[in-house]
Amino acid sequence: MSLVSIVTPAFNAAKTLAQTIDSVRAQTFQDWEIIIVDDASDDSTTALAAHYALEDKRVRIIRRAENGGIAKARNQGLSAATGRYIAFLDSNDLWLPEKLALQLNFMEENNATISCTAYRRFSSLQNPGAILRAPKRITFDTLLRAPNIGMLTAVIDRDNSGPFYFNEQIGGDEDLALWLTITKAGQDVLFFDRDLARHRVALHLDPREWIHIGWTTWRIYRDIAGLPKKQAAKALAFYFLYSLRKRMF
């Protein structure tokens, strides 16, 4: 059994997956497993993951027969995880070498069930964006003002958190739905102010994608967070302001 299980959904990720796995293998903390959930890729993702699995027994692969989306892939990874701690790292993102060691120490010192860290967005590693931070204690109310938990930085102690899963019905922003559900139930997220991860981003989003994001996020605020219309509209405005601000730096 590994202490940390890292859930990595991957779909046609052959161009970036090697860097992602390498950033995990470079961790100074070594008691981990990475579960790569290949969501029916039709490129060389499967072969690449298999190559790493042959080299390192801590690399595990789940091959889905048909594409089901990131929520289903993450849930399948969660079901297969053996570790006490769950971490998340998508197949185009990266960790800095001391990420796990420093964050686990922070959680132990602060008796934290869930934590996240600072991170940067990048399209070029040579020129990453500004450091993205959050309040020291992230609550349901703070999330409505700024959805600032970087999924690639989150770690959850399953011994204390109880069961959790990603909503497979909403079609996007599954991470926001999870954090709103957890914090609404009274479990705060502690923020560790160290820049320890890199989130790869596209330079531009298709306008149709913004429309989809807006509708999905509205449904999350209404149906999952349970907000009345006026409060949901205010939260959605904060969501887009925060998203635009991230893209400016």
N, C-alpha and C positions, 0 to 999 in steps of 0.2 A: 504493500500500500504506500502510495506517495502522499506527502503532506499537502501538496498543492496540485490540484487538477486544473489544467488550462484548457478551456473549451474554444476551439478554433473552427468555425464554419468556413467552408471553402467551396466556391463555385467558379470554375474556369479561372483559377487563380495562379496558373503556372508562372506568370511573369513576376509575381511578388511573393509567393509562398516561401521560397527558399530564404529570402531575407527575414521573413517573419520567424521561421523555425530557427534560423541561425541566431536571432536576437534572444530566443529562449535558451538555446544551448550555451550562450555566452553569459548566462546569469551567474553571479557569484554564489547564489543559493542554488543548490543542485538537487534538492529532494522534490522533484516535480514529475508530472506526466503531462504530455500535451496530446489531447484527443482531437484529431483532425477529422471533422465530419464532412466528407466529400459529397456535396449535394447534387450527385449525378452530373458531374462535369463531363464535357465532351472535348476537352483539350488534354494536355499532359499532366494535369493536377494529380491524378491518381498515381501515375508512375513516379512523379517527383516525391510525393508523400511516401510511397513504398520504398524508395531509395533511402530516405532518412530513417524509416522504420527498421530497415536492415542494419543500418549503422548504429542505431541507438534504440535500445529496448524501451526507453521512456516515451518514444513516439508511437502513438497508436492511431489506427485508421478505422473509421467507420465509413463504408461506402453505401450511400443511399441508392436504391433502385430507380427512383424518380425524383425529380426536383420538387422540393416542397417549400422552399423559402427559408430565410435565416432563423425565424422563430422555431420552426420544427427541427432544424439542424442543431440549434443550440440546446433545445430540450432533449434531443437524443444524446448529445454530448453530456448533458447533466446526468441523464439516467445511467450512463456508462462510467461516470467519474467515481474514483475510489478515494480521493483525498478529503481531508478535513476542510481545507480551504478551496474555494472555487474562484478562479480568475478567468478573465475573458480577453481574448486577443484575436481580432479578425485577421483574415489572411492577407491583408495589405498593410497592416500596422506593425509597429516595432516597439520593443522595450529597450531601455538603457540597461547596462549590465547589472547595476545594483538595485534594480526595481523591486524584485521580490524580497531581497534581504532587508532593505530599509523599510519597506512597507509592512512586512510581517513583524519587525521589531516595533514599529510604531503602533501596530494593533495590539501587541502584547502589553506595551507600556501603558496604553490608554484604555485597555479592556474593551476594544472596539469589536463589534460584530460585523460591521460593514465599513469599508473605507475606500477612498479614492484619492488620487494624487493630481498634481498639476501635470500638464502635458503641452505639446505644441502640435500644430497642424503643419503639413508640408506637402508641396508638390515636388520640391527639390530638397534633398537632405542637406545640401550645401547652404540653403537659405530658408530655414524653418521660420514659421510665424512667431508671433508673440506668445509668451507663456500664458496659458489659460488656467485661471484659478477659480476657487469656489469659497463660500463661507466655511469657517472652521467646523460648523455643525450644519449639515444640510437637512432640512425638514420638509414636510409637505408644503408648507407656506413658502419657503424659500425657492422650492422648485417651480412654483407657479410664477415666480418673478424672473427666474433664470434657470433653464434646464442644463445645469453646468456639471453634471457627472459624466466624465469621459468613460464610456463603456470599457475601453481598452485599459483603464487604470483601476477598475473596480475589483475588490477582493471581498468575498463573503465567507465568514466562518460558519460552516453548516452545523457545527456542534451547538451553536447558539441561535442561529437564524430560524430554524425550522424549515420545512419544505417551501420551495418557490419554483416558479416556472414562467416561461414567456408565453404571452397570449398569442395563439396561432391564428386568430380570426381577424385581426385588425389590419393586416397588410402593410405595416410600416411602423417605425418609431416604437418597436417592441421594447427597447430599453427604457424609454421614457415611461411607458405603461408600467413596466416592472417597478421602477423607482417610485412612481406615484402610489402604486399599490402598497409597497413596503412601507413608505413613510406615512401614508394615511393610516396604516395599522399601528403607528407609533414607534417604528424603528428608525431612528435617525442614522445618517451616514456621516462619518467623521472624515474630514479633509486633511490630508497630509501635504503640507506645502513644500513639496520637492518636485522638480521637473524630471519625470522618469519615463516618459513614453512619447511616441511620435505617431500621429494619425495622418495617414495618407489621404489626400483629397483631390478631387477633380477641380480643374481651374474654373469650370463653368457648369452650371446646372441648366438643363432644358427647362424653359418656362412651364411646360406641362408637368415636370417633376415638382415644381413649386406648388402647383395646384393640387397635385396628389398629396404632397406633404401637408398642406394646409387642411385639406378635408380629413385626412387620417388623424392629424393632431387634434382637430376640433372634436372628432368622435371620442378620442381618448379623454379629453377634458370633460366631455359630457357624460360618456357612458362608464368610464373606468374611474375617473376622479370624482364623478358625481356632482359636477359644478352646475349651478344654474346658468342660464344663457348669458347674462351680463358678465358674470365672473369668468365663464369660459371664454368669452370674447376678449376680455382683458388679458387673460392668461395667454391666449393665442397671439395677441399683439406683442406681449413681452417675449414670447417664443421667437417670433420673426425678428424683433429688434435684436435679440441676443444672437440669432443666426447671422444676421447682417453684420453685426459688430465683429463676430469671429472672422468673417471673411475680409474685413478691412485691414487686418494686421497680419 
